Amino acid sequence: MANEPAGVRTTLREFFALERDVLVLSVAMFAFSLGFQMTSRYLSEYMFALGASAVVVGLYGSFANVISAVYPYPGGAISDRIGSRSALTLFGLLSTVGFAIWLVASAFGGLAVPLIFVGLVFAQAWSSFGLGATFAIVKQSVEPERLAEGFASTETFRRSAFLVGPLLAAGVFVAAGGTSTDSMTNPQVVSAFVVVLAVAVAFALAGTLAQRVLYDPAGDSFGKEFGGVGQLVADLRDLPSELRPLLVADTLVRFANGMVYVFFVVVVTRFLEVGLSLRLPAFGLVSLSPQAYFGILLGIEMTVALLTMVPVARLARRVGLKPVVAVGFAVYAVFPVLLITAPADPLVLAGLFAFSGLRFAGLPAHKALIVGPAEAGTGGRVTGAYYLVRNLVVIPSAALGGALYGGLAVPGTAITGSPTLAFGAATVVGLLGTAYFVVFGEEFRPAHHAE
């Protein structure tokens, strides 16, 4: 691009909102998201291979919800206090340690599953502790009216990793012996996942180094010193009024998703057992195990997300943020029941995961609705407080979903749990949240908002 006119370069930079700090953040997001998506989307399958039950997997999902609830607020407060550069470096190192614990867990026999829980305490540090820092960087680097597009740029990098990571994992599963449409054996799953984890450690180290060296802390805005529980209560009480209906609806939708999210991979690999077999002119007959095909499905999902995210963010400037967020909520809500009732057909699943990709198109607008009303210097704490409330309520969702999925009887009724019941119940809860937002959700308009 050296000979490209400056005006074109400027236009491209403005279009993607890639100011220096946002660009560095986007690169770090790619590295950490690549590592986390290669691993987290397969952890349920890994735990089943190690002998865990559906109830234990559900408890793991709820433990992840605990971390998601507890980490963002102190992480946002730390970021506001010490600056985003130092905070994200610390959180990146902690995440690297978490991936490393997962890497060695399978060598400890009966302790492997408990070590997966321990590893999560560290592995989720960058994405959860660093949540407020990432929001604050975008807010301080992008004009208020372009917040959705600013988040679209970071989300595009992040979701690119969501595309590449599962495809890399699928390649590892193929190399490990999953080259038929039959499910892989448990030892094959374990050995393949160890390789995936080694790659995740490498990318986490690279992401930590990149953000430490390249990020310019001069633009950081520092808030006041953290005032303890009293400040937390004040921040929760003073959440902008625009956020309250969004928070209620978002909590319901995320509770629904949390009931079944950890079981998406298990539905494909063990419930439907859908692999892929097709004949390609240059390669002959290609057969993929359900484990490998799940990575392809995630790649399809992220391809749709990447193709729609930036155009939808630009559309939100014309139609408003609320309609875009509502559509995303609706896709979140209906996907579980569509997946669990789908025929065991690889093409049908490909279409369903492509549809699921549309839920990510509304995420930049959703993030803009969260951080947009925050006052300068409080973006990290506002974001952290919002996610603290949402994620605290969502904590039991995976445990409930695991109990229903594993066949727990519903007290006082003749209903016995099953995968179909768990996924159907999730859709009902998600639709309630979507309807609430459509009726009560408010629009954030930067032109009327005083910074």
N, C-alpha and C positions, 0 to 999 in steps of 0.2 A: 504493500500500500504506500510505498515511499513516494511514488509519482502521482498518487491520487490527489485530486484537488482537496484543499483543506476543508472546503464547504461540505464535501461528501463525507469526509471523516467526522466532521462535527455533527452532521445530521444523523449518522449512524450511532454516534455516541449518545446523542440526546434521545434517539429512538429507544435504545436499550437501557437508558439511564445508567450507563457504565462510567460513572465517576470513579476516580482511582480507588477510593476505599470500598465502593460497592463492587468493583471488579475484583479486588483482592478477596473480599468476602465471598464472592461467587466462586472463585477458584478453590478456596478452603471448603466451601459448601460441597463442591464437586468431590473433593478428595474424601471427606468424611462421609458423605452420603453414599459414595461408591462402596466404601468399606461396610457401612451399616446395612445397606440394602442387599449386598452380597450375603450377609450373614443373618440379619434379623428375619427376613422373609422365609428363611429355611430353618430357623431354630426350632419350630414346632415339629417339623419332620425329623430333625436331628434328635430331639428329645424322645420322640416316639421310637426311633431307632435304638436309643439307649435304654428303652424299657419304661419310659414314663407313660402314665395314663392320661386320658383326656382331662380328668380333674386336675392333675398336676400341671398340665399345659395351661389350663384355664387359670390356675393360681399364679403361674408364671406371668401370664398376661396381666393379671390384676397387680402383681408386684411391679411390672413395668408401668402400670398406671399410677402406682404410688410414687414412683420416681418422677414420672412426668408431672405429677401434681406438686411434689415437694421442691423440686429443683428450680423451676423457672423464676420464682420470686426472689430467693436469695441470689440466684445467678444474675438477675436484672439489677438488684441492689449493688452487688459487687461490681458489675460493669459500670453503673452510674458513678460509683465511687472511685475505682482505680483506673478506669478507662477500658475501652473495648479491646485494645491490643493485648494488654497484660492478661485480661480476663480470658480471652479466647485462647491464648497460648496455654494458660493453666488448664482450661477445660479440654483442650486438644491432647495434652499429655495424659490426663486422666482417662480419656477415651481410648488412647493407645494401650494403656495398661489393661483396660477391660477386654479389648480384643485379644490381648496376649493371654489373659486368664482363660478365655474361651478356647484358645488354641491348645493349651495344655490339659484342659479339663478331661478329655477322653482317656488320658493315660492314668487316671486315678480311680478307675473301676466304679465302685458304688458311690463314690463322692462326685462323680462327673456331673450329675444333675444339680446337686447343691452348688457346685462351682459355677454352673451356668447362671444361677441366681446371683452369686457374688460378682461375677464378671459384669452383669448388667448394671450393678451399682456404679461401676466406672465407665463402661462403654457408652452409656447414655449421657455422659457429662457434657459433651460438646453440644449435642442437639437440644438438651433440656436446660442445663445450666446456662448455656450460651444463647438461649432463645431471646432473652431481653436484649442482649448485646447486638445480635444480628438485626433485630427490629430497629434499635436505636441508630445503628450505622446507616440504614436506609433512610430513616426519617431525617437525620441531620445532613444527608448528602443529596436529597432529592426535593424538588419543589413540591409543596402540598398538593397541588392539583395533578401532579404526576406520580403520586404515591403508588397507585395500582401498577403503573408501568415500571416503577422502580423495583417493586416486589416481583414483577414478572421477569425482570432480568435475572435476579438472584434465583428465583424459582426455576427459570429455564436451565441455568447451570446445574442446580440441584437435581432437577428431574432428569437431566441428561445422564447423571450418575445413576438414577433410578432405572434408566434404560440400559446403560452399559453394564452395571453391576450384576443384575440377574442373568444377563446373557453370558457374562464371563463365568458365573456360577454354573449355568447350564452346560457350558463347554467343559468345565471341570467334571461334572457328573457324567458327561458322555465319555471323557477320557478314563474315568474310573470304572467303566464297564456298563454304563446304562445305555447301551446301544440297541435295545429292543423295546417293544411297547409294553413289556412286563415291568412291574415295579422292581427297583433295585433291592438287593438284600440289605439287611441292616448294617453288616460290616462294610459294604460298599458305600452306603450313605455316610457312615462315620468317617471313613478314610478320605472320601472326597471333600467332606466339609472341613477337615483339618487343613487341606490345601487352600480352600476358600478363605479360611481364617488367617492363614499366613499372608495372603495377598492383602487382606484388610488391615493387618498391622502395618504393612509397608505404606499403604496409602494414608493411614492416619498419621504416621510420622512425617510423611511428605507434606500433608496439609498443615500440620502444626508448624513446620519449618517455614512454609510459604507465607502464612499469615504473620509470623513473627518478623520475618525479614522485609516483607513488601508493604505491610500496612503502615500508613502514616498516622501516628497518634495525634498530630497537631490539630486535627479537626474534631477530636473528641469533646463532647460537652459533659461536664461533670456535675452531678447532682449533689445534694447535701449528704452529710454522713448518715449512715443508716441508723434510724432511731429505735430499732428493736420492734417488739410486738406492737407497741403503740403506733408506730409508723405504719406497720402492716394493716392494722385495723383502720387507720385513717385513709390509707390508699384504697382499701376495699370500699369504704364508705363514700369516698370521693370519686369513684369511677365515673367517667362522663355518662350522662344519662342515655346517650345514644347507644352505649354498649349493653345496657341491661336486657332489652329484648333479644339482642343478638346472643348474649351470653346464655340465656335460657334455652333458646332454640339450638344453639351450637352444642350445648351440654347434652340435650336429648339425642341429637344426631350422632354425636361422638360416643354416647353410651351405647347406642344401637350398633355402631361400627365395632366398638370394643367387645361386644358380646361374641363376635364371630371372626374378627380380623385374624387372630392367631390360627384359626382353623381353615383359612382359605387354601393354604398349601395342602393340608390334610384332605380336604374335600377332593382336590384334583388327584392326589397321589394314592389315597387309600379308600375314599368313599366312591368316587366315580371311576378311579383308576384309568384315566385317559392319557394315553401316549399319542404319538404321531408316527405314521408310516406313510411315506410318499416316494414316488420315483422321480428323480431329477435327471435331466438329460446328461449333465456333466458328471454326476456323482452316482448314478444308479439308484438303488433302493436305499432310502435313508429312514432309519427307525430310531425314535427317541423314547426313552422311558418316561413315565409320568413326572418323575423328578426333573428331568431335563426339559420336558415340555412346559412345565410350570414356569421355568425361566423365560421361555419364549413368550408365554402368555403375559408375563410381567413386562417384557420388552414391547409387546403390542400395546399394552395399556399406556406405557410411558411415551410411546411414539405419538399416540393420539393426544396425550397431555401436552407434549412439546409443540405439536402442530397448532394447537388451539390456544395455548396460554397467552401469548403476546397479543394475537388478534382480539381475544376476548377482553384482555385488559384495556386495549384501546377502545373497544366497544363500550366498556363500562364508563368511559368519559362522556359518552353521548347518552346512554340510556340510564346511567346511574349504577351504583354499586349493588344496591339491594336486589334487583332482578337477577344479576349474575350470580350472586351468592345463593339465592333461592334455588336456582337450577342446580348448582353444585350440591346443595343439601338433598335435593330430590334424587339425584343419581346415587349419592351415598345410601339413601334410604331403601331404594328398590333393588339394588344389586344383590344383597344377600338372598332374597327369595328367588330371584332369577337364577342365581348360581346353583342353589341346592335342588331346584326342580328341573334343571337342564338335563337333556339326554346326554349320555356318555359319548359325545361326538366332538372330536377336536375342532371342527370348524365352528360349531355352535359356541364352544368355549372361547374361541378366538374372537367371535363377534361380541360376546358378553364382556370380555376384558377390554376390548376396544371401547365399548360403551362406558365401562368403568373409568376409562381415562378422562372422560368428560368432567368427572367430579373435580379433577385437579385444575381445570380451566378457571374455576371460580376462586381458587386460593389467593391469588394476588389481590383481588377485590376484597376478599374476606380479611386479609391482613391489613389492608388499607382502612377498612372499617374499624379495626381494633385500635391501631396506633394513631390514626388520623386525628382524633379529638384530643390526644394527649398534649399537654403543655411542654414547651422546650425544657430539656433536662430531666424529664420524667418518663420518657418513652420506655426505658427499660423496666421501671417499676410498674407502670400501667400495664404493660404487656405481661409481666410476671404475675401481677395480681389477678388479671383476667384468667390466665391459664391455671393459676392456683385454684380458683373457685371451680372452673370447668373440670379440671382433672381430678380434684378431690371427689366430686360427685361420680365421676366415671370409674373410680377405682374398682368397685365390685363387679363391673360389667363383664370382664373376661371370666371371673370365677363363676358368675351366674351362667354365662354362655357355656363354660366347660361342664358344669353340672347338668345342664339341659342336654348338651351334646352327648355326654357320657351315659345318659339313660336314667337320670335321677327322676323319681316319681314326684309329681306335684302334690303336696299335702292337701287332703280334703277332696281330691278329685280322682278320677280313673285315668288321668293323663300321665303317661310315662314319657320321659324325655327322649329325644332323638335328634340327630342332626337337622332334620326337617323342622322340628319344633323350635330349635334354637335359632335357626336362620329366619324362620317365619316371624318369630317374636321380635327379632332384631328389626325387621322391616316395619312392623307395626309401630315400634318406638320411634324409628327414624322418620316415618311419615307424620307422626304427631309433632315432632320438632320442626319439620319443614312447614307444616300448616301454621304453627305458632309464629314462625318468622314472617310468613306471607302476610298474616293479619296484623302483627304488632311491630315488626321490624321497622327501624328508622333509617333514613338515608343520611350519609355524611356528605356535606357539600363544602369543600375547602373555601369557596368564595365567601361563605358566611361565617367562617371560623376564624377567630382572632388568635394569632400565635402570640 
